[in-house]
């Protein structure tokens, strides 16, 4: 299993949180609202392609319609491998932050 970049992790979490409604526009909007981070469409699809190559997401093609000029939506879901990568990333962060008191940051925020 490959380590996730922070950007890949953000996109993968968004897909997981969207539970079946994860397609380009929704993923981008969710990341902006939830993480206050903006992605260009090109950047987002680059990350989605990386996650697909790693086997961390599955793509499924939705129906076409006239509003989309005949282009179908591409939906994404997190695979079991993707969930394992997220669990591994969370475990790594917990180990890094373990033992650092929250109060250590309070004096620096003032």
ROLUM-796087 format. One record per atom (N, C-alpha, C, O, CB): atom name; x, y, z; residue number from 1; residue in one letter. Coordinates in Angstrom, 3 decimals, decimal comma, always signed. Glycine has a CB too. Example, Ala and Ser with C-alpha at 12.3 -4.5 7.8 and 13.67 -1.06 7.14 Angstrom:
2
R atome        u        v        w num residu
R     N  +13,190   -5,690   +7,800   1      A
R    CA  +12,300   -4,500   +7,800   1      A
R     C  +13,200   -3,300   +7,800   1      A
R     O  +14,236   -3,319   +8,465   1      A
R    CB  +11,308   -4,473   +9,046   1      A
R     N  +12,850   -2,250   +7,080   2      S
R    CA  +13,670   -1,060   +7,140   2      S
R     C  +12,900   +0,030   +7,870   2      S
R     O  +13,409   +1,138   +8,039   2      S
R    CB  +14,084   -0,598   +5,725   2      S
END
This chain:
110
R atome        u        v        w num residu
R     N   +0,846   -1,179   +0,000   1      X
R    CA   +0,000   +0,000   +0,000   1      X
R     C   +0,892   +1,243   +0,000   1      X
R     O   +1,841   +1,351   +0,776   1      X
R    CB   -0,963   -0,002   +1,225   1      X
R     N   +0,562   +2,165   -0,884   2      X
R    CA   +1,308   +3,427   -0,966   2      X
R     C   +0,738   +4,436   +0,026   2      X
R     O   -0,461   +4,450   +0,302   2      X
R    CB   +1,260   +4,002   -2,407   2      X
R     N   +1,622   +5,279   +0,556   3      X
R    CA   +1,168   +6,356   +1,431   3      X
R     C   +0,381   +7,372   +0,620   3      X
R     O   +0,655   +7,601   -0,558   3      X
R    CB   +2,363   +7,033   +2,142   3      X
R     N   -0,598   +7,974   +1,274   4      X
R    CA   -1,394   +9,025   +0,642   4      X
R     C   -0,705  +10,369   +0,804   4      X
R     O   -0,115  +10,653   +1,846   4      X
R    CB   -2,812   +9,073   +1,241   4      X
R     N   -0,784  +11,195   -0,236   5      X
R    CA   -0,396  +12,589   -0,071   5      X
R     C   -1,534  +13,282   +0,672   5      X
R     O   -2,638  +12,744   +0,755   5      X
R    CB   -0,097  +13,283   -1,460   5      X
R     N   -1,277  +14,444   +1,200   6      X
R    CA   -2,321  +15,182   +1,913   6      X
R     C   -3,497  +15,498   +0,974   6      X
R     O   -4,657  +15,437   +1,381   6      X
R    CB   -1,743  +16,491   +2,513   6      X
R     N   -3,189  +15,829   -0,265   7      X
R    CA   -4,235  +16,142   -1,250   7      X
R     C   -5,059  +14,896   -1,554   7      X
R     O   -6,287  +14,963   -1,603   7      X
R    CB   -3,612  +16,707   -2,556   7      X
R     N   -4,392  +13,754   -1,759   8      X
R    CA   -5,114  +12,508   -2,015   8      X
R     C   -6,004  +12,152   -0,818   8      X
R     O   -7,145  +11,722   -0,984   8      X
R    CB   -4,122  +11,356   -2,310   8      X
R     N   -5,469  +12,338   +0,365   9      X
R    CA   -6,238  +12,055   +1,571   9      X
R     C   -7,496  +12,922   +1,642   9      X
R     O   -8,577  +12,426   +1,957   9      X
R    CB   -5,373  +12,280   +2,814   9      X
R     N   -7,357  +14,197   +1,352  10      X
R    CA   -8,493  +15,122   +1,372  10      X
R     C   -9,569  +14,680   +0,385  10      X
R     O  -10,749  +14,646   +0,733  10      X
R    CB   -8,031  +16,552   +1,046  10      X
R     N   -9,180  +14,344   -0,831  11      X
R    CA  -10,140  +13,923   -1,863  11      X
R     C  -10,785  +12,596   -1,475  11      X
R     O  -11,992  +12,423   -1,641  11      X
R    CB   -9,444  +13,795   -3,245  11      X
R     N   -9,996  +11,666   -0,963  12      X
R    CA  -10,536  +10,364   -0,578  12      X
R     C  -11,539  +10,496   +0,573  12      X
R     O  -12,574   +9,828   +0,571  12      X
R    CB   -9,397   +9,415   -0,179  12      X
R     N  -11,245  +11,334   +1,534  13      X
R    CA  -12,184  +11,568   +2,637  13      X
R     C  -13,477  +12,183   +2,106  13      X
R     O  -14,567  +11,804   +2,534  13      X
R    CB  -11,550  +12,490   +3,710  13      X
R     N  -13,360  +13,125   +1,182  14      X
R    CA  -14,561  +13,752   +0,603  14      X
R     C  -15,423  +12,723   -0,109  14      X
R     O  -16,645  +12,733   +0,033  14      X
R    CB  -14,171  +14,873   -0,377  14      X
R     N  -14,799  +11,835   -0,873  15      X
R    CA  -15,550  +10,788   -1,580  15      X
R     C  -16,275   +9,903   -0,572  15      X
R     O  -17,447   +9,574   -0,751  15      X
R    CB  -14,606   +9,932   -2,474  15      X
R     N  -15,580   +9,528   +0,470  16      X
R    CA  -16,159   +8,681   +1,514  16      X
R     C  -17,343   +9,383   +2,175  16      X
R     O  -18,382   +8,763   +2,405  16      X
R    CB  -15,096   +8,317   +2,570  16      X
R     N  -17,194  +10,666   +2,480  17      X
R    CA  -18,261  +11,412   +3,145  17      X
R     C  -19,478  +11,615   +2,245  17      X
R     O  -20,600  +11,717   +2,742  17      X
R    CB  -17,739  +12,756   +3,607  17      X
R     N  -19,276  +11,675   +0,947  18      X
R    CA  -20,390  +11,910   +0,018  18      X
R     C  -21,238  +10,662   -0,233  18      X
R     O  -22,311  +10,764   -0,828  18      X
R    CB  -19,855  +12,422   -1,299  18      X
R     N  -20,789   +9,512   +0,198  19      X
R    CA  -21,572   +8,270   +0,182  19      X
R     C  -22,432   +8,058   -1,069  19      X
R     O  -23,660   +8,090   -0,982  19      X
R    CB  -22,454   +8,242   +1,376  19      X
R     N  -21,819   +7,848   -2,198  20      X
R    CA  -22,569   +7,532   -3,406  20      X
R     C  -22,917   +8,724   -4,274  20      X
R     O  -23,398   +8,549   -5,393  20      X
R    CB  -23,805   +6,842   -3,038  20      X
R     N  -22,687   +9,925   -3,788  21      X
R    CA  -22,959  +11,132   -4,574  21      X
R     C  -21,658  +11,826   -4,961  21      X
R     O  -21,636  +13,031   -5,212  21      X
R    CB  -23,863  +12,100   -3,787  21      X
R     N  -20,572  +11,051   -5,006  22      X
R    CA  -19,251  +11,622   -5,276  22      X
R     C  -18,963  +11,635   -6,777  22      X
R     O  -18,561  +10,626   -7,357  22      X
R    CB  -18,159  +10,830   -4,532  22      X
R     N  -19,174  +12,781   -7,382  23      X
R    CA  -18,760  +13,014   -8,766  23      X
R     C  -18,078  +14,377   -8,779  23      X
R     O  -18,202  +15,143   -7,823  23      X
R    CB  -19,992  +12,957   -9,781  23      X
R     N  -17,365  +14,681   -9,845  24      X
R    CA  -16,501  +15,854   -9,918  24      X
R     C  -16,989  +17,105   -9,216  24      X
R     O  -16,351  +17,587   -8,280  24      X
R    CB  -16,280  +16,175  -11,302  24      X
R     N  -18,116  +17,632   -9,663  25      X
R    CA  -18,625  +18,885   -9,103  25      X
R     C  -18,918  +18,759   -7,604  25      X
R     O  -18,541  +19,632   -6,821  25      X
R    CB  -19,892  +19,315   -9,847  25      X
R     N  -19,586  +17,678   -7,209  26      X
R    CA  -19,931  +17,487   -5,792  26      X
R     C  -18,690  +17,339   -4,921  26      X
R     O  -18,640  +17,874   -3,814  26      X
R    CB  -20,824  +16,260   -5,625  26      X
R     N  -17,692  +16,616   -5,413  27      X
R    CA  -16,449  +16,445   -4,652  27      X
R     C  -15,792  +17,795   -4,451  27      X
R     O  -15,382  +18,137   -3,342  27      X
R    CB  -15,480  +15,472   -5,371  27      X
R     N  -15,692  +18,555   -5,518  28      X
R    CA  -15,054  +19,877   -5,455  28      X
R     C  -15,792  +20,804   -4,480  28      X
R     O  -15,168  +21,490   -3,671  28      X
R    CB  -15,009  +20,516   -6,858  28      X
R     N  -17,113  +20,816   -4,567  29      X
R    CA  -17,933  +21,657   -3,689  29      X
R     C  -17,799  +21,214   -2,229  29      X
R     O  -17,698  +22,048   -1,329  29      X
R    CB  -19,413  +21,609   -4,125  29      X
R     N  -17,800  +19,913   -2,003  30      X
R    CA  -17,682  +19,386   -0,648  30      X
R     C  -16,330  +19,760   -0,026  30      X
R     O  -16,269  +20,151   +1,140  30      X
R    CB  -17,859  +17,861   -0,656  30      X
R     N  -15,266  +19,641   -0,792  31      X
R    CA  -13,940  +19,997   -0,287  31      X
R     C  -13,882  +21,483   +0,064  31      X
R     O  -13,300  +21,855   +1,084  31      X
R    CB  -12,852  +19,649   -1,326  31      X
R     N  -14,466  +22,316   -0,753  32      X
R    CA  -14,484  +23,751   -0,477  32      X
R     C  -15,263  +24,046   +0,807  32      X
R     O  -14,803  +24,816   +1,650  32      X
R    CB  -15,100  +24,518   -1,663  32      X
R     N  -16,429  +23,440   +0,954  33      X
R    CA  -17,268  +23,689   +2,130  33      X
R     C  -16,707  +23,064   +3,403  33      X
R     O  -16,695  +23,705   +4,454  33      X
R    CB  -18,661  +23,162   +1,886  33      X
R     N  -16,248  +21,830   +3,319  34      X
R    CA  -15,820  +21,109   +4,519  34      X
R     C  -14,385  +21,424   +4,935  34      X
R     O  -14,082  +21,510   +6,125  34      X
R    CB  -15,958  +19,630   +4,294  34      X
R     N  -13,506  +21,596   +3,948  35      X
R    CA  -12,088  +21,761   +4,249  35      X
R     C  -11,562  +23,159   +3,953  35      X
R     O  -10,400  +23,467   +4,220  35      X
R    CB  -11,293  +20,762   +3,476  35      X
R     N  -12,435  +24,004   +3,394  36      X
R    CA  -12,031  +25,377   +3,021  36      X
R     C  -10,809  +25,362   +2,098  36      X
R     O   -9,888  +26,168   +2,233  36      X
R    CB  -11,720  +26,213   +4,288  36      X
R     N  -10,837  +24,427   +1,172  37      X
R    CA   -9,739  +24,276   +0,224  37      X
R     C  -10,328  +24,233   -1,183  37      X
R     O  -11,300  +23,521   -1,436  37      X
R    CB   -8,897  +22,986   +0,526  37      X
R     N   -9,737  +24,996   -2,089  38      X
R    CA  -10,271  +25,078   -3,446  38      X
R     C   -9,390  +24,293   -4,413  38      X
R     O   -8,164  +24,400   -4,386  38      X
R    CB  -10,383  +26,547   -3,896  38      X
R     N  -10,030  +23,513   -5,257  39      X
R    CA   -9,352  +22,742   -6,286  39      X
R     C   -9,828  +23,209   -7,653  39      X
R     O  -11,012  +23,489   -7,840  39      X
R    CB   -9,604  +21,225   -6,102  39      X
R     N   -8,909  +23,295   -8,606  40      X
R    CA   -9,344  +23,492   -9,991  40      X
R     C   -9,863  +22,142  -10,477  40      X
R     O   -9,528  +21,100   -9,912  40      X
R    CB   -8,165  +24,038  -10,916  40      X
R     N  -10,666  +22,166  -11,505  41      X
R    CA  -11,191  +20,911  -12,067  41      X
R     C  -10,029  +20,021  -12,521  41      X
R     O  -10,035  +18,814  -12,280  41      X
R    CB  -12,158  +21,200  -13,264  41      X
R     N   -9,046  +20,619  -13,170  42      X
R    CA   -7,888  +19,847  -13,645  42      X
R     C   -7,127  +19,198  -12,514  42      X
R     O   -6,730  +18,037  -12,609  42      X
R    CB   -6,953  +20,733  -14,431  42      X
R     N   -6,921  +19,946  -11,438  43      X
R    CA   -6,217  +19,404  -10,275  43      X
R     C   -7,015  +18,266   -9,649  43      X
R     O   -6,452  +17,229   -9,299  43      X
R    CB   -5,958  +20,509   -9,234  43      X
R     N   -8,320  +18,458   -9,507  44      X
R    CA   -9,162  +17,430   -8,914  44      X
R     C   -9,107  +16,138   -9,721  44      X
R     O   -8,927  +15,058   -9,157  44      X
R    CB  -10,599  +17,921   -8,807  44      X
R     N   -9,264  +16,247  -11,055  45      X
R    CA   -9,265  +15,031  -11,872  45      X
R     C   -7,889  +14,378  -11,927  45      X
R     O   -7,794  +13,163  -12,098  45      X
R    CB   -9,738  +15,349  -13,282  45      X
R     N   -6,841  +15,149  -11,788  46      X
R    CA   -5,498  +14,581  -11,693  46      X
R     C   -5,386  +13,705  -10,446  46      X
R     O   -4,859  +12,594  -10,504  46      X
R    CB   -4,433  +15,702  -11,664  46      X
R     N   -5,884  +14,213   -9,319  47      X
R    CA   -5,856  +13,449   -8,066  47      X
R     C   -6,761  +12,224   -8,165  47      X
R     O   -6,389  +11,141   -7,713  47      X
R    CB   -6,290  +14,338   -6,876  47      X
R     N   -7,945  +12,386   -8,753  48      X
R    CA   -8,857  +11,249   -8,918  48      X
R     C   -8,209  +10,150   -9,765  48      X
R     O   -8,361   +8,965   -9,467  48      X
R    CB  -10,180  +11,710   -9,568  48      X
R     N   -7,492  +10,543  -10,814  49      X
R    CA   -6,798   +9,554  -11,645  49      X
R     C   -5,695   +8,846  -10,865  49      X
R     O   -5,500   +7,641  -11,025  49      X
R    CB   -6,208  +10,224  -12,889  49      X
R     N   -4,967   +9,587  -10,017  50      X
R    CA   -3,931   +8,967   -9,180  50      X
R     C   -4,549   +7,945   -8,228  50      X
R     O   -4,033   +6,839   -8,066  50      X
R    CB   -3,163  +10,044   -8,378  50      X
R     N   -5,655   +8,328   -7,606  51      X
R    CA   -6,332   +7,423   -6,676  51      X
R     C   -6,858   +6,187   -7,401  51      X
R     O   -6,826   +5,086   -6,851  51      X
R    CB   -7,483   +8,147   -5,965  51      X
R     N   -7,339   +6,360   -8,622  52      X
R    CA   -7,826   +5,243   -9,427  52      X
R     C   -6,674   +4,297   -9,763  52      X
R     O   -6,822   +3,080   -9,648  52      X
R    CB   -8,499   +5,755  -10,721  52      X
R     N   -5,535   +4,842  -10,176  53      X
R    CA   -4,369   +4,009  -10,509  53      X
R     C   -3,869   +3,223   -9,306  53      X
R     O   -3,405   +2,091   -9,449  53      X
R    CB   -3,241   +4,874  -11,058  53      X
R     N   -3,961   +3,818   -8,121  54      X
R    CA   -3,525   +3,143   -6,905  54      X
R     C   -4,537   +2,096   -6,431  54      X
R     O   -4,241   +1,297   -5,543  54      X
R    CB   -3,286   +4,163   -5,806  54      X
R     N   -5,734   +2,106   -7,032  55      X
R    CA   -6,779   +1,166   -6,638  55      X
R     C   -7,559   +1,607   -5,415  55      X
R     O   -8,213   +0,788   -4,769  55      X
R    CB   -6,180   -0,171   -6,380  55      X
R     N   -7,500   +2,899   -5,087  56      X
R    CA   -8,157   +3,416   -3,894  56      X
R     C   -9,575   +3,892   -4,153  56      X
R     O  -10,332   +4,108   -3,207  56      X
R    CB   -7,355   +4,538   -3,322  56      X
R     N   -9,951   +4,060   -5,419  57      X
R    CA  -11,325   +4,422   -5,773  57      X
R     C  -11,788   +3,571   -6,945  57      X
R     O  -10,985   +3,076   -7,737  57      X
R    CB  -11,431   +5,932   -6,120  57      X
R     N  -13,091   +3,416   -7,034  58      X
R    CA  -13,727   +2,790   -8,192  58      X
R     C  -14,544   +3,845   -8,912  58      X
R     O  -15,208   +4,668   -8,282  58      X
R    CB  -14,622   +1,579   -7,770  58      X
R     N  -14,491   +3,816  -10,232  59      X
R    CA  -15,294   +4,731  -11,046  59      X
R     C  -16,493   +3,975  -11,588  59      X
R     O  -16,387   +2,813  -11,982  59      X
R    CB  -14,454   +5,345  -12,208  59      X
R     N  -17,626   +4,642  -11,602  60      X
R    CA  -18,795   +4,094  -12,279  60      X
R     C  -19,430   +5,202  -13,103  60      X
R     O  -19,477   +6,359  -12,684  60      X
R    CB  -19,816   +3,494  -11,261  60      X
R     N  -19,906   +4,839  -14,252  61      X
R    CA  -20,458   +5,809  -15,200  61      X
R     C  -21,963   +5,916  -14,999  61      X
R     O  -22,684   +4,919  -15,019  61      X
R    CB  -20,130   +5,405  -16,665  61      X
R     N  -22,419   +7,149  -14,806  62      X
R    CA  -23,847   +7,412  -14,659  62      X
R     C  -24,505   +7,583  -16,019  62      X
R     O  -23,881   +7,393  -17,063  62      X
R    CB  -24,079   +8,659  -13,799  62      X
R     N  -25,761   +7,940  -15,980  63      X
R    CA  -26,518   +8,140  -17,220  63      X
R     C  -26,164   +9,477  -17,868  63      X
R     O  -25,699  +10,400  -17,198  63      X
R    CB  -28,030   +8,073  -16,943  63      X
R     N  -26,384   +9,567  -19,150  64      X
R    CA  -26,164  +10,819  -19,872  64      X
R     C  -27,458  +11,627  -19,860  64      X
R     O  -28,545  +11,083  -19,663  64      X
R    CB  -25,688  +10,550  -21,337  64      X
R     N  -27,324  +12,926  -20,074  65      X
R    CA  -28,509  +13,757  -20,231  65      X
R     C  -28,151  +14,975  -21,080  65      X
R     O  -26,978  +15,266  -21,312  65      X
R    CB  -29,077  +14,190  -18,847  65      X
R     N  -29,181  +15,676  -21,534  66      X
R    CA  -28,965  +16,821  -22,422  66      X
R     C  -28,269  +17,979  -21,722  66      X
R     O  -27,468  +18,682  -22,338  66      X
R    CB  -30,285  +17,293  -22,986  66      X
R     N  -28,566  +18,184  -20,445  67      X
R    CA  -27,917  +19,282  -19,705  67      X
R     C  -26,403  +19,133  -19,705  67      X
R     O  -25,677  +20,127  -19,679  67      X
R    CB  -28,433  +19,335  -18,260  67      X
R     N  -25,928  +17,901  -19,732  68      X
R    CA  -24,490  +17,636  -19,721  68      X
R     C  -23,966  +17,375  -21,139  68      X
R     O  -22,867  +16,851  -21,322  68      X
R    CB  -24,177  +16,436  -18,810  68      X
R     N  -24,771  +17,749  -22,131  69      X
R    CA  -24,403  +17,593  -23,544  69      X
R     C  -24,037  +16,144  -23,879  69      X
R     O  -23,127  +15,885  -24,667  69      X
R    CB  -23,230  +18,516  -23,887  69      X
R     N  -24,758  +15,218  -23,270  70      X
R    CA  -24,556  +13,807  -23,554  70      X
R     C  -23,430  +13,146  -22,784  70      X
R     O  -23,206  +11,943  -22,919  70      X
R    CB  -24,308  +13,640  -24,981  70      X
R     N  -22,721  +13,917  -21,981  71      X
R    CA  -21,616  +13,343  -21,201  71      X
R     C  -22,162  +12,784  -19,885  71      X
R     O  -22,908  +13,467  -19,182  71      X
R    CB  -20,506  +14,414  -20,927  71      X
R     N  -21,798  +11,565  -19,557  72      X
R    CA  -22,281  +10,997  -18,288  72      X
R     C  -21,466  +11,505  -17,101  72      X
R     O  -20,303  +11,884  -17,246  72      X
R    CB  -22,228   +9,461  -18,337  72      X
R     N  -22,091  +11,506  -15,931  73      X
R    CA  -21,356  +11,791  -14,701  73      X
R     C  -20,518  +10,553  -14,377  73      X
R     O  -20,934   +9,421  -14,627  73      X
R    CB  -22,332  +12,161  -13,507  73      X
R     N  -19,349  +10,789  -13,826  74      X
R    CA  -18,513   +9,694  -13,352  74      X
R     C  -18,547   +9,744  -11,827  74      X
R     O  -18,123  +10,723  -11,214  74      X
R    CB  -17,034   +9,797  -13,911  74      X
R     N  -19,052   +8,680  -11,235  75      X
R    CA  -19,154   +8,593   -9,783  75      X
R     C  -17,969   +7,814   -9,228  75      X
R     O  -17,455   +6,897   -9,869  75      X
R    CB  -20,483   +7,930   -9,364  75      X
R     N  -17,546   +8,195   -8,025  76      X
R    CA  -16,406   +7,558   -7,380  76      X
R     C  -16,822   +6,997   -6,030  76      X
R     O  -17,608   +7,609   -5,307  76      X
R    CB  -15,244   +8,554   -7,216  76      X
R     N  -16,291   +5,830   -5,696  77      X
R    CA  -16,470   +5,230   -4,378  77      X
R     C  -15,111   +4,778   -3,871  77      X
R     O  -14,220   +4,458   -4,658  77      X
R    CB  -17,476   +4,037   -4,425  77      X
R     N  -14,959   +4,754   -2,568  78      X
R    CA  -13,706   +4,337   -1,944  78      X
R     C  -13,671   +2,812   -1,889  78      X
R     O  -14,634   +2,177   -1,458  78      X
R    CB  -13,554   +4,953   -0,514  78      X
R     N  -12,554   +2,229   -2,329  79      X
R    CA  -12,387   +0,776   -2,269  79      X
R     C  -11,904   +0,370   -0,880  79      X
R     O  -11,579   +1,220   -0,051  79      X
R    CB  -11,392   +0,287   -3,356  79      X
R     N  -11,862   -0,924   -0,640  80      X
R    CA  -11,315   -1,437   +0,622  80      X
R     C   -9,852   -1,014   +0,775  80      X
R     O   -9,408   -0,682   +1,874  80      X
R    CB  -11,438   -2,984   +0,683  80      X
R     N   -9,109   -1,029   -0,330  81      X
R    CA   -7,715   -0,581   -0,288  81      X
R     C   -7,624   +0,897   +0,078  81      X
R     O   -6,717   +1,310   +0,801  81      X
R    CB   -7,032   -0,830   -1,640  81      X
R     N   -8,566   +1,687   -0,425  82      X
R    CA   -8,621   +3,107   -0,095  82      X
R     C   -8,916   +3,328   +1,376  82      X
R     O   -8,333   +4,210   +2,007  82      X
R    CB   -9,666   +3,803   -0,940  82      X
R     N   -9,828   +2,525   +1,928  83      X
R    CA  -10,143   +2,633   +3,356  83      X
R     C   -8,928   +2,255   +4,199  83      X
R     O   -8,660   +2,882   +5,224  83      X
R    CB  -11,346   +1,733   +3,720  83      X
R     N   -8,195   +1,232   +3,766  84      X
R    CA   -6,988   +0,830   +4,496  84      X
R     C   -5,943   +1,948   +4,453  84      X
R     O   -5,249   +2,187   +5,441  84      X
R    CB   -6,403   -0,478   +3,902  84      X
R     N   -5,829   +2,630   +3,313  85      X
R    CA   -4,885   +3,743   +3,191  85      X
R     C   -5,282   +4,884   +4,129  85      X
R     O   -4,420   +5,503   +4,752  85      X
R    CB   -4,823   +4,247   +1,730  85      X
R     N   -6,585   +5,164   +4,231  86      X
R    CA   -7,052   +6,207   +5,155  86      X
R     C   -6,783   +5,814   +6,610  86      X
R     O   -6,351   +6,644   +7,410  86      X
R    CB   -8,558   +6,471   +4,949  86      X
R     N   -7,038   +4,557   +6,947  87      X
R    CA   -6,772   +4,095   +8,308  87      X
R     C   -5,282   +4,207   +8,634  87      X
R     O   -4,909   +4,613   +9,734  87      X
R    CB   -7,249   +2,640   +8,487  87      X
R     N   -4,446   +3,850   +7,680  88      X
R    CA   -3,004   +3,930   +7,871  88      X
R     C   -2,559   +5,378   +8,066  88      X
R     O   -1,721   +5,660   +8,922  88      X
R    CB   -2,273   +3,308   +6,678  88      X
R     N   -3,115   +6,291   +7,280  89      X
R    CA   -2,774   +7,714   +7,399  89      X
R     C   -3,204   +8,252   +8,770  89      X
R     O   -2,468   +9,002   +9,411  89      X
R    CB   -3,447   +8,533   +6,263  89      X
R     N   -4,381   +7,866   +9,198  90      X
R    CA   -4,872   +8,330  +10,505  90      X
R     C   -3,999   +7,787  +11,636  90      X
R     O   -3,681   +8,507  +12,583  90      X
R    CB   -6,342   +7,900  +10,716  90      X
R     N   -3,623   +6,536  +11,534  91      X
R    CA   -2,759   +5,934  +12,547  91      X
R     C   -1,417   +6,663  +12,604  91      X
R     O   -0,900   +6,929  +13,690  91      X
R    CB   -2,543   +4,436  +12,253  91      X
R     N   -0,856   +6,984  +11,448  92      X
R    CA   +0,418   +7,700  +11,396  92      X
R     C   +0,295   +9,077  +12,043  92      X
R     O   +1,174   +9,479  +12,806  92      X
R    CB   +0,896   +7,840   +9,942  92      X
R     N   -0,784   +9,805  +11,751  93      X
R    CA   -0,982  +11,129  +12,344  93      X
R     C   -1,157  +11,028  +13,863  93      X
R     O   -0,622  +11,845  +14,613  93      X
R    CB   -2,206  +11,820  +11,714  93      X
R     N   -1,902  +10,028  +14,300  94      X
R    CA   -2,089   +9,852  +15,744  94      X
R     C   -0,762   +9,593  +16,444  94      X
R     O   -0,524  +10,105  +17,537  94      X
R    CB   -3,058   +8,699  +16,021  94      X
R     N   +0,097   +8,802  +15,819  95      X
R    CA   +1,414   +8,530  +16,414  95      X
R     C   +2,282   +9,786  +16,450  95      X
R     O   +2,985  +10,036  +17,430  95      X
R    CB   +2,133   +7,423  +15,631  95      X
R     N   +2,228  +10,563  +15,387  96      X
R    CA   +3,023  +11,796  +15,325  96      X
R     C   +2,579  +12,772  +16,405  96      X
R     O   +3,414  +13,378  +17,076  96      X
R    CB   +2,904  +12,452  +13,935  96      X
R     N   +1,263  +12,928  +16,578  97      X
R    CA   +0,721  +13,918  +17,510  97      X
R     C   +0,645  +13,409  +18,943  97      X
R     O   +0,446  +14,195  +19,869  97      X
R    CB   -0,649  +14,344  +17,059  97      X
R     N   +0,801  +12,114  +19,134  98      X
R    CA   +0,690  +11,526  +20,464  98      X
R     C   +1,730  +12,152  +21,406  98      X
R     O   +2,905  +12,293  +21,069  98      X
R    CB   +0,872   +9,986  +20,395  98      X
R     N   +1,259  +12,508  +22,565  99      X
R    CA   +2,161  +13,044  +23,570  99      X
R     C   +2,372  +14,542  +23,500  99      X
R     O   +2,974  +15,122  +24,404  99      X
R    CB   +3,459  +12,378  +23,457  99      X
R     N   +1,890  +15,181  +22,448 100      X
R    CA   +2,009  +16,640  +22,380 100      X
R     C   +0,799  +17,254  +23,063 100      X
R     O   -0,334  +17,054  +22,624 100      X
R    CB   +2,127  +17,137  +20,902 100      X
R     N   +1,029  +17,985  +24,113 101      X
R    CA   -0,113  +18,568  +24,830 101      X
R     C   -0,770  +19,687  +24,023 101      X
R     O   -0,098  +20,482  +23,366 101      X
R    CB   +0,335  +19,106  +26,194 101      X
R     N   -2,080  +19,724  +24,090 102      X
R    CA   -2,841  +20,761  +23,396 102      X
R     C   -2,441  +22,137  +23,912 102      X
R     O   -2,401  +23,100  +23,146 102      X
R    CB   -4,358  +20,539  +23,574 102      X
R     N   -2,148  +22,234  +25,185 103      X
R    CA   -1,791  +23,527  +25,784 103      X
R     C   -0,511  +24,085  +25,173 103      X
R     O   -0,285  +25,292  +25,256 103      X
R    CB   -1,625  +23,386  +27,302 103      X
R     N   +0,320  +23,273  +24,574 104      X
R    CA   +1,553  +23,756  +23,966 104      X
R     C   +1,254  +24,739  +22,836 104      X
R     O   +2,078  +25,603  +22,536 104      X
R    CB   +2,386  +22,581  +23,441 104      X
R     N   +0,090  +24,617  +22,210 105      X
R    CA   -0,273  +25,500  +21,109 105      X
R     C   -0,957  +26,779  +21,597 105      X
R     O   -0,934  +27,799  +20,909 105      X
R    CB   -1,181  +24,767  +20,138 105      X
R     N   -1,550  +26,721  +22,757 106      X
R    CA   -2,292  +27,872  +23,262 106      X
R     C   -1,406  +29,103  +23,437 106      X
R     O   -1,828  +30,213  +23,115 106      X
R    CB   -2,949  +27,523  +24,581 106      X
R     N   -0,210  +28,926  +23,932 107      X
R    CA   +0,674  +30,081  +24,154 107      X
R     C   +1,136  +30,688  +22,829 107      X
R     O   +1,466  +31,873  +22,783 107      X
R    CB   +1,896  +29,665  +24,996 107      X
R     N   +1,167  +29,906  +21,760 108      X
R    CA   +1,607  +30,402  +20,453 108      X
R     C   +0,499  +31,101  +19,683 108      X
R     O   +0,771  +31,870  +18,761 108      X
R    CB   +2,146  +29,264  +19,629 108      X
R     N   -0,742  +30,839  +20,053 109      X
R    CA   -1,883  +31,429  +19,348 109      X
R     C   -2,190  +32,838  +19,795 109      X
R     O   -2,926  +33,549  +19,111 109      X
R    CB   -3,096  +30,578  +19,538 109      X
R     N   -1,659  +33,258  +20,904 110      X
R    CA   -1,994  +34,580  +21,448 110      X
R     C   -1,307  +35,694  +20,736 110      X
R     O   -1,495  +36,859  +21,085 110      X
R    CB   -1,655  +34,650  +22,889 110      X
END
